[in-house]
Amino acid sequence: MSEEHKSSRPKLSIFRNWFSLAGLVVVGGSFFAFLFLFTMDLFRPTGNPYMGILAYLVAPTFTVIGVFLILLGLVLEQRQLAKHKPGWAIPRLMVDLSHPRDRRNLAFFIGASGFFLLITAVGSYQSYHFTESTTFCGQSCHTVMQPEFTTYLHSPHARVACSECHIGPGASWYVKSKISGTYQVYATIFHKFPRPIQTPIKNLRPAQETCEQCHWPKKFVGNLDRTYSHFLSDKTNTPYSVRLLLKVGGGDPTHGPVGGIHWHMNIANKVEYIAADERRQVIPWVRMTKSNGEQVVYSTGSFKYDPKKHAIRTMDCMDCHNRPTHHFQSPNEAIDQALAVARLDPSMPFIKKEAVDVLTKPYVSETDARQTIAATLKSRYPGQQGLDAAVDEIQRIYVQNFFPEMKSSWKVYPNNIGHKDWLGCFRCHDGEHQTADSKRMIKASDCNTCHIILAQGNGKELENLSAQGHPFHHPGGEIGDMKCNDCHTGANQ
C-alpha cells in the first residue's frame, strides 16, 4: 500500500460514533457523582458507611458501563473502517450540521445527555440524604436488620440517626465505616451474615466518643424513684410492685457526692476487667485505678492466669447500658407491662402464665407464631370477653421482640442493666471477687447498696413508705443467697 493510501486511511475516534459519545457522558456523570458524594461525605460531621457503597461501588459501576459503551463504539467503528478500500476519501465527521437528520440527532443527544447529567446530580443528592435515614439502615437489608430496626423504633433513641452512635465523628472511624459497609454488602448478597447478629460488636467505638456527645457524664444525677410492676402467675394474676430509690449517684465531685451506681464512670476512677467469654458475662478479674494512682485488683479463685496475656477492657457506659436502643423485651417483662397499662385484662384467669407460655414456644416464622398464638388462646379461653384484644396484644409483643428468621430474641442478648433476668451487676459484685489479701468486693446481693426499697406489695402496702428501706420480701418465699437470674430467665415469674 502506498504512503498516500496509508495517510488517507481514517483513524479510530470516539467522537465519530454515538455509542462512544454516550459512553463519555456516562463516564462524566459517574465521575461527577463520585466527586459529589465523596465531598459531601468528607465534610459532614459524622461518617456514613453506606455512602461508601454509593461512592466507591455504585458510581464506579456506571464508569465501567460508560467505558464499555466507548469500547463498543470503537469496535463498531473499526468494523466500518475495515471496509475502507485504498483510494477512498476519509469519511465525513459524524455530525454534518448541513444535514437536517444530523441536526436532529445532535439535538436529541445533547438533550438526552443534559437530562442524564441532571438526573445524576439530583439522584446523587437524594441518595446522599436517603442513606442518612434510619429507613435505609434498617430496611434496605430487611431480613438482616429487621430485629435491630424494629427494637430501635421503640427505644429512647428512636430519633437519633444510626450513624450518630455506630460511627460518630472523625476521619479514622470514617475510613473504618467504609470498609465495614463494603463487607456488609458482600455478607448480605452472599448470605454470610450470622443469625443472630453477634454482640457485643467487636471494636465498637468507645462510649466517650459517641454516647457522651449527648450524655454529659460529669453531671451529678442523684437518686431516681422507680416503681416496677409485676404480676404473679396465679389465677388472679396478683399484682406485686416494688418501689425503689435507685442510687444512681455520680462520678464527679464538682457536681455532687461521688458514689452510687455511676461511681463506675471513668471520671475519678478507672475500672478495667478481663472477660472469659465473648458476651462478657463471665468476669473473673477486675482492676480499679484510683484518682491518686493506687491500684486494687480483684479476682475470683478460678482465675490463675497472667492478666498480661488477656485482653483488658476499660469499662465504659456500654458495659452496663449494653442494650440502650436494641432492647428485646423478655416475655415476662412484656406481659407485666401490658397488664400494668391494661392492654391485657388482668381479670382473665391465668392470663399472665398463658401469655408467657405461648410467647416462649418455638416458631418457624412470624406467620406461624401469629396463627398458633391465636389458636392456642382461643382454645384456652372460648367465649372469653376481651379475647380478641388479648390475642392482638400478645401477637404485637411477639412481632416487636421475636424474629425467628434471624433467631433473635431476649434469649441471645443479655441485658446488663440490673440483675433480674441476667447476671448484670453480679458479674463482678457476686461476693467471689477478692484482693490478694482477701478483701472482698462489695456484694450486690445487699439490696440497699444500690437501691432502697421504699415500698413493695400491692394496694395499701405500697402506701407504707420507708426512707430507711424495707427488707426485700420475695413473693412465694425467701430465696437466701440465690442470684435473681438463677430462677428468673425472662420466661417465668
Buried (B, 14 or more C-beta within 10 A) or exposed (E): EEEEEEEBEBEBEBEBBBBBBBBBBBBBBBBBBBEBBBEBBEEBEBBBBBBBBBBBEBBBEBBEBBBEBBBBBBEBBEEEBEEBEEEEEEEEEBBEEEEEEBEEBBEEBEEEBEEBBEEBBEBBBEBBEBBBBBEBBBEBBEEBBBBBBBBBEEBEBEEBBBBBBBBBBBEEBBEBBBEBBBEBBEBBEEEEBEBBBEBBEEEBBBBBEBBBBEEEBEBBBBBEEEEBBBBBBBEEBBBBBBBBBBBBBBBBEEBBEBEBBBBBBBBBBBBBBBBBEEBBBBBBBBBBBEEEEEEBBBBBEEBEEEBEEBEEBBBBBBBBBBBBBBBBBBBBBBBBBBBBEEBBBBEBBBBBBBBBBBBBEEBEEBEEBBEBBBEBBBEBBEEBEBBEEBBEBBBEBBEBBBBBBBBBBBBBBBBBBBBBBBBBBBBBBBBBBBEEEEEEBEBBBEBBBBBBBBBBBBEEEBEEEEEEBBEBBEBEEEEEEEBBBEEBBBBBB
